[in-house]
Structures are given as C-alpha cells and as structure tokens.
Amino acid sequence: MEITVGFPGGARVNANLRSFTIETDQPVKYGGEDTAPAPFELFLTSLATCAGYYVQSFCQKRNIPMDGIQLIQKMEWDKKTKMVSKISMEIQLPQDFPEQYNSAVIRAAESCSIKKHLENPPSFEIFTSKGAAAT
C-alpha cells in the first residue's frame, strides 16, 4: 500500500490513497482554517470506525439488525504528556439485542486491526530523497 501526501496550502495536508483524497486541516487555534478533521482526529476516528466495522460484521453474519446500535468512543488525556491515556468504547445495543451475544459483540470490537497494531506497533523508518529538479 502506498499513500502520497500533498500540501495544498495553509495547514492543510491531503493524503491520496487508491482513488481517494483524504483532506485534513488544523483547527483555527493551531493555524488552520478547520475545513477538515485534523490528522490526529482521523487517527482516533479510524479506531472507532474499525471497531464499528467488526461489530457490524458480527451482526450481519447473524442477521441481527443494526437499527439502534451505535458505538461511542471517548478519550481521556494525560495532562502532563498531552497524550491520550485511555480510550473507552461503549457499544449501545437496543433492548431487543440477543442477550447471549453481549460479550461476543465486545470481542468483535476488540478484533479491530488498528487496535491490534497499537498493541504490537510496527517499526518506523523515516528518510529523505531528492526527486527531479523543478522546472
């Protein structure tokens, strides 16, 4: 997989992946125009949507309707490091959700591949190269 990043101006940074352009910007207080989510917000959102995908897949395989199901993710921040110290995901289920699947739907959300990557992080290699001279 390859992601190409471009810099359209201001604090905006866009990523091109397959046929998609994912736009990001910074909030006004960080020098942006707040025209799109910040990269860190997309990172946190990717965790929630990944877990949501696994919950949805679990329900679809069992013909359980998704009506009334939602996932709410909240973060706690460490005031010293200014980093997220805890992520909580609440899977809200409708009253008629089959009781025998309550713990299984939690295990499904825990199967999120992004969560697994955070638990066993990859190594990073960052380097420079020089392309063709601008004309």
C-alpha positions in Angstrom: 0.0 0.0 0.0 1.2 3.5 -0.8 -0.1 6.8 0.4 1.1 10.0 -1.2 0.8 13.2 0.8 0.4 16.7 -0.8 0.4 20.2 0.7 -2.4 22.3 -0.8 -1.7 25.4 1.4 -2.2 26.8 4.8 -2.2 24.0 7.4 -4.0 21.6 5.1 -2.3 18.3 4.3 -4.0 15.8 2.0 -3.4 12.1 1.6 -4.0 10.2 -1.7 -4.9 6.5 -1.2 -6.2 4.4 -4.1 -8.8 6.7 -5.8 -9.5 8.7 -2.6 -8.2 12.1 -1.4 -8.4 12.4 2.4 -8.3 16.0 3.4 -7.0 17.3 6.7 -6.7 20.7 8.3 -5.9 22.0 11.7 -8.3 23.9 14.0 -8.0 27.7 13.9 -6.2 27.8 17.2 -3.4 25.7 15.6 -3.1 27.9 12.5 -5.6 26.1 10.3 -9.0 27.0 8.9 -10.8 24.0 10.4 -12.0 22.9 6.9 -11.5 19.2 7.6 -10.6 16.9 10.5 -7.0 17.1 11.9 -4.8 14.1 11.2 -5.0 13.0 14.9 -8.7 13.2 14.8 -8.7 10.9 11.8 -6.5 8.5 13.7 -8.9 8.4 16.6 -11.8 8.1 14.2 -10.1 5.2 12.4 -10.1 3.3 15.7 -13.8 3.9 16.3 -14.9 3.0 12.7 -12.6 -0.1 12.7 -14.3 -1.4 15.8 -17.6 -0.4 14.3 -16.9 -2.4 11.2 -16.2 -5.5 13.3 -19.4 -5.0 15.3 -21.4 -4.6 12.1 -19.8 -7.7 10.5 -20.6 -9.7 13.6 -24.3 -8.6 13.5 -24.6 -9.1 9.7 -23.3 -12.7 10.0 -26.0 -13.5 12.5 -28.8 -11.5 10.7 -29.0 -9.1 13.7 -30.4 -5.8 12.5 -28.1 -2.8 13.1 -31.1 -0.5 14.0 -30.4 1.1 17.3 -26.8 0.0 17.6 -24.1 2.6 17.9 -20.6 2.9 19.1 -19.4 5.8 21.2 -15.7 6.4 21.7 -14.3 8.7 24.4 -10.8 9.6 25.2 -9.0 10.5 28.4 -5.9 12.7 28.2 -2.8 12.8 30.4 -2.4 16.4 31.4 1.4 16.1 31.7 2.1 14.4 28.3 -0.9 15.8 26.5 -1.4 12.3 25.0 -4.4 10.0 25.1 -4.1 7.8 28.2 -7.3 5.8 27.8 -9.8 5.1 25.0 -13.2 3.8 26.0 -15.7 2.4 23.5 -19.4 1.9 24.5 -21.4 -0.2 22.2 -25.0 0.8 22.7 -27.4 -2.0 22.0 -31.2 -1.9 21.6 -33.4 -3.6 24.2 -34.2 -6.5 21.9 -30.5 -7.3 21.2 -29.9 -11.0 21.9 -28.5 -11.2 25.4 -26.3 -14.2 24.6 -24.3 -12.1 22.2 -23.4 -9.2 24.6 -19.9 -10.4 25.4 -19.3 -11.7 21.8 -20.0 -8.3 20.3 -17.4 -6.8 22.6 -14.9 -9.4 21.4 -15.8 -8.5 17.9 -15.0 -4.8 18.5 -11.7 -5.9 20.2 -10.8 -7.6 16.9 -10.1 -4.3 15.3 -6.9 -4.5 13.3 -5.9 -0.9 14.2 -6.2 -1.7 17.9 -4.1 -4.8 17.4 -1.4 -2.7 15.6 -1.3 -0.3 18.6 -0.8 -3.3 20.9 2.1 -4.5 18.7 3.3 -1.4 17.0 5.3 -1.5 13.7 8.8 0.0 13.5 9.1 3.3 11.7 11.7 4.4 9.1 11.7 8.0 8.0 14.2 9.2 5.4 14.7 11.8 2.7 15.2 11.5 -1.0 15.6 14.0 -3.8 13.3 13.9 -6.8 13.7 15.6 -10.2 14.5 19.3 -10.2 11.6 21.6 -10.6 11.3 23.4 -14.0 
